[in-house]
C-alpha cells in the first residue's frame, strides 16, 4: 500500500471515529435534549385573544362591541418561491413569490410593492396587513404562501355612534383602551388571552399530526350601564340646541332616578365619536358632569334651606322683611335685580331666590353647622361612578374662609361643585331625605350570562319631614318663582334655578353658569333633570334653561308611562298677608 493510500485511510478512520463519537453523544448521552431542540425550532405559538366584553345600555342594547378581524403576518425567513398543486392536472408546479404577492395584493386592495417590502427580509415576524376581514383572511391563506399566518384580533365598534361617547371612551388602533368605560373597566372587559402551539415543517406549513397544545381564552365580561340609549340621544340633542342658542362654551343635561341614584343620561352639548376621538375637542372627550367644576349659584341655596329646616331654625311660613340690599357684619349682600322691600315667607325667599333673605335664614345656623351639612350632602367630596376620573368639589373649612365666604357660601358662591354633585343634593331632598350614591354601572355580565349587579350605598341625611318641606319649597319656585317655564301640564313639578359667576383663568369673574335642577312628579318623586349651561353669551336676564328641562322631563315621564296625577299644588305663599301678586 502506497504512502498516500495509508494517509488517506488513516484520515478516513479518524473521520469515522469523530462521527461515531458524535453519534454516540447525540443518541446515547442526550437524545431528548437534541430532539427537544429540533422540536423547538419547529414550534410556533399563536395568541388566542379573549373576546372583549360589550358595553350595554340599561335595556341591553349594544353601545360598544367587538368584531372579529385578523392581522396577516409573515416569517420572512420562510418566504420564497413555493410549489403548488394544479387542481385540474394534479401536477406540482413552482409558484414565483412575485406572482403570489401580486395575488395577495389583489385580495387586500394593496400595492404589490408595499407588500413585498413587508414580506421580504430576514425578520421572524412582520405584519403584512392589519384588521382584515374573515373573508380576506381565508382567501389570503388559500394562496399557501410559506410563512404567512393570520392572527385573530378584535376591532372595537360603536353601533350608536356618538351617543354616550364621552362615557364609553375609546380604544387605540391597536385595541389599547384609552379612556372612559373602555379604560376604567378594562379589567372586566378584557378577559384573559389564551395560546395555541403547533409544529411547522420546513416549508412553513403546519404538521397536522405533530405537537398541538391550546390554552383557551377566557372572554371578558359585558358591562351594563344605567344609561338609556334613547334618552341619552334625546338629551344630547336638546342640550346641543340650548348651548348653540346662547353660544355657550358647553352645556350638560343629566337625568337621574330619584330612588336609586342611577344616571339615566349624562349628555353634553358636543359629544365625541369613539370611532374618531381625534375629531372632537379634548374638553368633550370626558363627561362634563364629572370633569367641570364651577360655582353653582342659587341651586346652592337648597342645602342652606334644608339645613335650617332640619335644625328647626326656620319654618316655611316664617316671616322675614327682605330688602334688595343689606349689610351683614360689614359685608354688603345684594340681590341680582333691584326690588322693593318685601314682607316674605321663608318659602317665598326660596321661590324668588333672594340672596339677602337667604343669608337671614342661613345665619340662624353657625358657620360650622352649615359647613357640616354641606359636607354631608357631598360638597367637598369626590364622587366616583366607575370612570377614569371622579367628580371633584372644592369646599374649604370655615377656618379658611375670608370675610365674605360665610355669606356667599349660603347662596352657591365661594365653593365649587360639578353637575353630579348638584343633582346628587337634590336627589337627597327628593328621596325622603335619603342620599343614594350616584350610579353609572348597573351590572357585570359573565360570558355564560350570569349577572353581578352593582349595589349603591345609601345614607339618611334629612328627616322625611324636611324632605317633604323641601319639595313644597321647590314647587313654589315653579308655581310662582323663578322657574314658571318649567311647568308640565298634569304634573306637579319642583326645582331650583341658579346663576353663578364663573371664575376666569386670570383671576376674578368673567362669565356665568346658569342652571336648573327639577324633580317630577312631586306627589311621587321619581326623576331628576339637571340642565347646566356654562358661559352663555348675551344679557343674563334673557337666559333660561327651564324650557330644556321641561322638554327632557316631559320625554322621561312620557316614555316611562308616568300618568298625570292632577294633584293640586302644595306650595306655600311667597308673601305674608293676602296679596301674593307683588312685582319682581
C-alpha positions in Angstrom: 0.0 0.0 0.0 1.4 3.3 -1.0 2.2 6.1 1.5 -0.6 8.2 0.0 -3.2 5.5 0.5 -2.1 4.9 4.0 -2.6 8.6 4.9 -6.0 8.6 3.2 -7.1 5.5 5.0 -6.0 7.0 8.4 -7.8 10.2 7.7 -11.0 8.3 6.8 -10.7 6.2 10.0 -10.3 9.4 12.1 -13.3 11.0 10.5 -15.4 7.9 11.1 -14.2 7.9 14.7 -15.3 11.6 15.2 -18.7 10.9 13.6 -19.1 7.8 15.8 -18.4 9.8 19.0 -20.8 12.5 17.9 -23.5 10.0 17.1 -23.0 8.3 20.5 -23.3 11.7 22.2 -26.5 12.6 20.3 -28.2 9.3 20.5 -26.8 7.9 23.7 -25.9 10.7 26.1 -28.5 13.5 25.3 -31.2 12.1 22.9 -34.1 14.0 24.5 -32.3 17.4 24.6 -31.4 17.4 20.9 -34.8 16.1 20.0 -36.4 18.8 22.0 -34.2 21.4 20.4 -35.2 20.3 17.0 -38.9 20.4 18.0 -38.4 23.9 19.5 -37.1 25.1 16.1 -40.3 23.9 14.5 -42.7 25.2 17.2 -44.9 28.2 16.6 -47.1 29.9 19.2 -50.2 31.9 18.2 -52.0 34.0 20.8 -55.8 33.4 21.2 -57.2 36.8 22.2 -60.0 36.8 24.6 -63.2 38.3 23.2 -63.7 41.7 24.7 -66.9 42.2 26.6 -69.6 44.5 25.3 -70.8 47.8 26.8 -74.6 47.8 27.0 -77.3 50.3 27.9 -79.7 49.6 30.7 -82.0 47.7 28.4 -79.2 45.6 27.0 -78.8 47.5 23.7 -75.2 47.4 22.5 -73.2 50.6 22.8 -69.8 49.1 22.2 -68.9 45.7 20.8 -66.0 43.8 19.0 -66.0 42.3 15.6 -63.6 39.5 14.5 -60.7 40.7 12.4 -57.2 39.3 11.6 -53.7 40.5 11.3 -51.7 38.9 8.5 -48.1 38.3 9.5 -45.1 36.5 7.9 -41.9 34.8 9.0 -39.7 36.5 6.3 -37.1 33.7 6.6 -39.6 31.3 5.1 -40.7 33.5 2.2 -39.6 32.1 -1.2 -40.9 30.6 -4.4 -43.0 27.6 -3.5 -44.7 24.6 -5.1 -48.4 24.3 -5.6 -50.6 21.5 -6.9 -52.7 22.2 -10.0 -56.3 21.3 -9.2 -57.0 20.3 -12.8 -54.0 18.3 -13.8 -52.9 17.3 -10.3 -49.3 18.2 -11.2 -47.0 20.2 -8.9 -45.6 23.5 -10.3 -43.4 26.2 -8.9 -45.2 29.5 -7.9 -42.9 32.5 -8.1 -43.1 34.7 -5.0 -43.7 37.7 -7.1 -46.8 36.2 -8.6 -48.1 35.2 -5.1 -47.5 38.7 -3.7 -49.4 40.2 -6.7 -52.4 37.8 -6.0 -52.3 38.8 -2.3 -52.3 42.5 -3.2 -55.5 42.0 -5.2 -57.2 40.4 -2.2 -56.1 43.1 0.2 -56.5 46.0 -2.3 -52.9 47.0 -1.7 -49.9 47.8 -3.7 -47.7 44.8 -4.5 -44.5 46.9 -3.9 -45.7 47.7 -0.3 -46.5 44.1 0.4 -43.1 42.9 -1.0 -41.4 45.4 1.4 -43.2 43.9 4.4 -42.7 40.3 3.3 -39.2 40.0 2.1 -36.3 40.1 4.5 -34.8 38.2 7.4 -37.2 39.0 10.3 -39.1 36.3 12.1 -42.2 38.5 12.5 -43.5 41.1 10.1 -47.1 42.5 9.9 -48.4 42.4 6.3 -51.9 43.8 6.9 -54.0 44.7 9.9 -57.6 44.1 10.6 -58.5 42.1 7.5 -62.0 40.6 7.3 -62.6 36.8 7.8 -63.2 36.5 4.0 -59.9 38.3 3.2 -58.1 36.1 5.6 -59.5 32.9 4.1 -58.6 34.0 0.6 -55.1 35.1 1.6 -54.3 31.8 3.3 -55.6 29.8 0.4 -52.6 31.1 -1.6 -50.5 28.8 0.6 -47.6 31.3 0.8 -45.0 29.8 3.2 -44.6 31.6 6.4 -47.9 33.6 6.1 -50.1 33.4 9.1 -53.3 35.0 10.4 -53.5 36.2 14.0 -57.1 36.8 15.3 -57.6 40.4 16.6 -60.6 42.2 17.9 -61.8 45.5 16.4 -64.0 47.8 18.5 -67.1 49.3 17.0 -69.8 51.6 18.4 -73.2 50.9 16.8 -74.8 54.1 18.3 -72.0 56.4 17.1 -71.6 59.4 19.3 -74.4 58.6 21.7 -72.8 58.5 25.2 -69.4 58.7 23.5 -67.7 60.5 26.4 -69.0 57.9 28.8 -67.9 54.9 26.7 -64.5 56.2 25.9 -62.4 54.7 23.1 -59.5 52.4 22.2 -56.4 52.9 20.2 -55.7 51.5 16.7 -54.0 48.5 18.5 -57.0 47.9 20.7 -55.5 49.5 23.8 -58.2 51.2 25.9 -57.6 54.9 26.2 -60.5 56.5 28.2 -64.0 56.1 29.6 -65.6 52.9 30.5 -63.3 51.1 28.0 -60.3 52.1 30.2 -61.8 52.3 33.6 -63.5 48.9 33.3 -60.8 47.2 31.2 -60.0 44.5 33.8 -63.6 43.3 33.5 -64.0 43.8 29.7 -60.7 42.4 28.5 -60.7 38.8 29.9 -57.6 36.6 29.7 -55.9 35.7 26.4 -55.1 32.0 25.5 -52.4 30.4 23.4 -52.1 27.8 20.6 -48.8 26.0 20.0 -48.1 23.8 17.0 -45.2 22.4 14.8 -44.4 23.5 11.2 -42.5 21.8 8.5 -39.5 23.4 6.6 -41.9 24.9 4.1 -43.8 26.8 6.9 -46.9 24.6 6.8 -48.3 23.2 10.0 -47.7 19.4 10.6 -51.2 18.0 11.2 -50.1 15.1 13.4 -47.3 16.9 15.4 -47.4 18.7 18.7 -50.6 20.7 19.3 -51.5 22.5 22.5 -54.1 25.0 23.2 -54.9 27.1 26.3 -58.4 28.5 25.7 -59.0 32.2 26.2 -61.3 33.5 28.9 -63.7 36.0 27.4 -64.3 39.3 29.2 -67.5 40.4 31.0 -70.1 42.6 29.5 -70.7 45.9 31.4 -74.3 47.1 31.5 -74.7 50.8 32.3 -77.6 52.6 33.8 -77.7 54.9 30.7 -80.8 54.7 28.5 -79.6 55.0 24.9 -82.7 56.7 23.5 -82.9 59.1 26.4 -79.2 59.9 26.1 -79.6 60.7 22.4 -82.7 62.9 23.2 -80.8 64.8 25.9 -77.8 65.3 23.7 -79.9 66.9 21.0 -81.7 69.1 23.5 -78.6 70.5 25.2 -76.8 71.0 21.9 -79.6 73.2 20.8 -79.6 75.2 24.0 -75.8 75.7 24.0 -76.0 76.8 20.4 -78.8 79.3 21.2 -76.5 81.1 23.7 -73.2 80.4 22.0 -72.1 78.8 25.3 -68.8 77.1 26.0 -70.6 74.0 26.9 -73.9 72.6 28.2 -75.0 69.5 30.0 -78.2 67.6 30.8 -78.1 64.9 33.4 -81.1 62.7 34.3 -81.2 60.6 37.5 -83.6 58.1 39.1 -84.6 59.7 42.4 -84.9 56.4 44.3 -81.8 54.5 43.0 -79.4 57.3 42.1 -79.0 55.6 38.7 -77.7 58.0 36.0 -80.1 57.6 33.1 -78.5 60.1 30.8 -75.4 62.3 31.1 -75.4 64.3 27.9 -73.1 67.1 26.7 -73.6 69.8 24.1 -70.8 68.2 22.0 -70.0 64.5 22.1 -67.0 62.5 21.0 -67.4 59.8 18.4 -65.5 56.8 19.9 -64.6 55.7 16.4 -62.9 59.0 15.7 -62.0 60.7 19.0 -59.3 63.0 17.4 -62.1 64.9 15.6 -63.5 66.2 18.9 -62.0 68.9 21.1 -60.4 67.4 24.2 -62.8 69.2 26.5 -65.7 66.9 25.3 -63.8 63.6 25.4 -64.9 63.0 29.0 -68.3 63.7 30.6 -68.6 67.3 31.6 -70.8 66.4 34.5 -67.7 65.0 36.2 -64.8 67.0 34.8 -66.1 70.6 35.0 -66.5 72.2 38.5 -67.9 75.6 38.9 -69.6 77.8 41.5 -73.3 76.6 41.3 -75.1 79.9 42.2 -78.6 79.8 43.6 -79.0 76.0 43.3 -76.7 76.0 46.3 -79.4 77.6 48.3 -81.1 74.2 48.6 -78.7 73.0 51.2 -78.9 76.2 53.2 -82.7 75.9 53.5 -82.7 72.2 54.1 -80.1 72.5 56.9 -82.1 75.3 58.5 -85.3 73.3 58.3 -83.6 70.2 59.7 -82.1 72.1 62.6 -85.5 73.6 63.4 -84.1 77.1 62.9 -86.8 78.1 60.4 -90.3 77.0 59.2 -91.5 77.6 55.6 -94.1 80.1 56.7 -91.8 82.2 59.0 -91.9 85.9 58.1 -88.9 88.0 57.1 -88.5 91.6 55.9 -86.4 91.3 52.8 -84.7 94.4 51.2 -82.8 94.4 48.0 -79.5 95.2 49.8 -78.4 94.5 53.3 -75.1 94.6 55.3 -74.1 91.6 57.4 -71.0 92.0 59.6 -69.6 94.6 57.3 -70.3 92.7 54.1 -72.9 94.1 51.7 -75.2 91.4 50.1 -77.3 92.4 47.1 -80.0 90.6 45.1 -79.4 90.3 41.4 -82.3 92.5 40.5 -83.4 95.6 42.4 -86.7 95.2 44.2 -88.7 96.9 46.9 -88.6 95.7 50.5 -91.0 92.8 50.9 -92.5 91.0 53.9 -92.0 87.5 52.8 -92.2 83.9 54.0 -89.1 81.7 54.0 -90.7 79.7 51.2 -91.1 82.9 49.2 -87.4 83.8 49.6 -86.6 80.4 48.2 -89.1 80.8 45.3 -87.8 84.2 44.3 -84.2 83.3 45.1 -83.3 86.4 47.1 -79.8 86.4 48.4 -80.5 88.8 51.3 -83.3 86.7 52.6 -81.3 83.5 52.2 -78.5 84.9 54.4 -81.0 85.9 57.0 -82.1 82.2 57.2 -78.6 80.8 56.9 -77.4 83.0 59.7 -79.7 81.1 62.1 -77.0 78.4 62.0 -73.4 78.7 62.9 -70.7 78.6 60.2 -69.6 75.1 61.4 -73.1 73.8 61.3 -73.6 75.0 57.7 -70.3 73.6 56.7 -71.1 70.2 58.2 -74.4 69.9 56.4 -72.7 70.9 53.1 -70.2 68.1 53.6 -73.0 65.6 54.4 -74.6 66.1 51.1 -71.3 65.5 49.3 -70.0 69.1 48.7 -66.2 69.0 49.0 -66.1 65.2 48.4 -65.1 63.2 45.3 -67.8 61.2 43.5 -66.6 58.0 41.8 -69.0 56.4 39.3 -66.6 54.0 37.7 -64.9 56.2 35.1 -61.3 57.2 34.7 -61.9 60.5 36.6 -64.0 61.3 39.6 -66.2 64.4 40.1 -64.4 66.8 42.3 -65.7 69.6 44.5 -63.8 72.3 46.4 -65.1 73.5 49.8 -62.7 75.0 52.3 -63.3 74.7 56.0 -64.7 77.7 57.9 -61.3 78.4 59.4 -60.1 79.2 55.8 -63.0 81.3 54.8 -62.4 85.0 54.1 -64.7 87.7 55.5 -67.2 87.2 52.7 -67.4 83.5 52.3 -69.6 82.9 55.5 -72.3 84.6 53.4 -71.6 83.8 49.8 -71.4 80.0 50.6 -75.1 80.3 51.6 -76.2 81.1 48.1 -73.8 79.0 46.0 -70.6 81.0 45.7 -67.2 80.6 47.3 -67.0 76.9 46.6 -67.2 74.7 43.5 -69.3 71.6 42.6 -69.9 69.6 39.4 -73.3 68.8 37.8 -73.1 65.4 39.5 -72.7 67.0 43.0 -75.6 69.3 42.3 -78.1 66.7 41.1 -77.0 64.4 44.0 -78.0 67.0 46.5 -81.5 67.3 45.0 -81.8 63.5 44.9 -81.3 63.6 48.6 -84.0 66.3 49.1 -86.5 64.4 46.8 -85.8 60.8 48.1 -87.3 61.2 51.5 -84.0 62.6 52.8 -82.0 59.5 51.9 -78.9 60.1 49.9 -78.0 57.3 47.4 -74.6 57.3 45.7 -74.8 58.2 42.0 -74.6 55.0 39.9 -73.4 54.6 36.3 -72.7 50.8 36.2 -75.8 48.6 36.6 -74.2 45.1 36.4 -71.3 42.9 35.2 -72.4 40.0 33.0 -70.3 36.9 32.6 -69.9 35.1 29.2 -72.4 32.4 30.5 -75.0 35.1 31.2 -74.6 35.3 35.0 -75.1 38.8 36.3 -73.4 40.6 39.1 -75.5 43.7 40.0 -73.7 46.7 41.4 -75.1 47.9 44.7 -75.2 51.6 45.6 -74.6 52.8 49.1 -77.2 55.0 50.8 -77.5 57.1 54.0 -80.3 59.1 55.6 -79.3 62.7 55.7 -82.6 64.5 56.4 -85.8 63.6 58.1 -88.9 62.7 56.0 -90.4 65.9 57.3 -87.6 68.1 55.9 -87.7 66.3 52.6 -91.4 66.9 52.2 -91.0 70.6 53.1 -88.2 71.0 50.6 -90.4 69.5 47.8 -93.0 72.2 48.7 -90.4 74.9 48.6 -89.2 73.7 45.2 -92.8 73.6 43.9 -93.1 77.2 44.8 -90.1 78.0 42.5 -92.1 76.5 39.6 -95.5 77.8 40.6 -94.7 81.5 41.2 -91.0 81.8 41.5 -88.0 82.0 39.1 -88.9 78.9 37.0 -92.5 79.1 35.9 -91.4 78.0 32.5 -90.6 74.5 34.0 -94.3 73.7 34.5 -95.5 70.5 32.8 -99.3 70.2 32.3 -100.8 67.5 34.5 -97.8 67.1 36.8 -96.6 68.7 40.0 -93.0 69.9 39.3 -90.4 71.4 41.6 -86.9 72.6 41.3 -84.4 75.4 41.7 -82.8 77.9 39.3 -79.2 79.0 39.7 -76.9 81.6 38.1 -73.3 81.8 39.4 -70.4 83.9 38.4 -67.7 81.9 36.5 -64.1 82.4 37.6 -61.6 83.5 34.9 -58.2 81.9 34.3 -56.5 85.2 35.3 -58.5 85.6 38.5 -61.8 87.4 39.1 -65.1 86.6 37.4 -65.6 86.9 33.7 -68.7 84.8 32.9 -71.6 82.9 34.3 -73.0 79.4 34.7 -76.8 79.1 34.6 -78.7 76.1 35.6 -82.0 74.5 36.7 -82.5 71.2 38.6 -86.0 69.9 38.7 -87.9 66.8 40.0 -91.2 65.3 39.0 -93.8 64.2 39.8 -93.8 65.8 43.3 -96.6 63.6 44.6 -94.4 60.6 43.9 -90.8 61.8 43.1 -89.2 59.6 40.5 -86.9 61.6 38.2 -84.5 64.5 38.3 -83.3 66.5 35.4 -80.4 69.0 35.7 -79.7 71.4 32.9 -76.5 73.4 33.0 -75.1 75.9 30.5 -71.6 77.4 31.1 -70.5 80.8 29.8 -73.6 81.7 27.8 -73.3 84.9 25.8 -75.6 87.9 25.8 -77.7 89.5 28.5 -78.0 87.4 31.6 -81.6 88.4 32.2 -82.5 86.7 28.9 -81.0 83.3 29.8 -83.4 80.5 30.6 -82.8 76.7 30.6 -86.2 75.7 32.1 -87.6 75.1 28.7 -84.9 72.5 28.0 -85.7 70.9 31.4 -89.4 70.8 30.6 -88.6 69.2 27.2 -86.4 66.5 28.6 -88.6 65.8 31.7 -91.7 65.5 29.6 -89.9 63.0 27.4 -88.9 61.0 30.5 -92.4 61.0 32.0 -94.0 60.0 28.7 -91.6 57.2 27.8 -91.8 55.7 31.3 -95.6 55.9 31.2 -95.9 58.0 34.3 -99.6 59.1 34.4 -100.6 62.7 35.2 -101.8 62.9 38.7 -104.0 66.0 38.6 -102.9 66.7 42.2 -103.2 70.3 43.5 -100.0 72.2 44.3 -98.9 72.2 47.9 -96.5 75.2 47.6 -96.6 77.9 50.3 -97.4 81.6 49.8 -94.5 83.8 48.9 -95.6 86.8 50.9 -97.2 87.4 54.2 -100.8 88.7 54.0 -103.3 88.2 51.3 -101.6 90.0 48.4 -99.4 87.4 46.6 -99.1 89.4 43.4 -96.0 91.5 44.0 -93.7 93.0 41.4 -90.2 91.4 40.9 
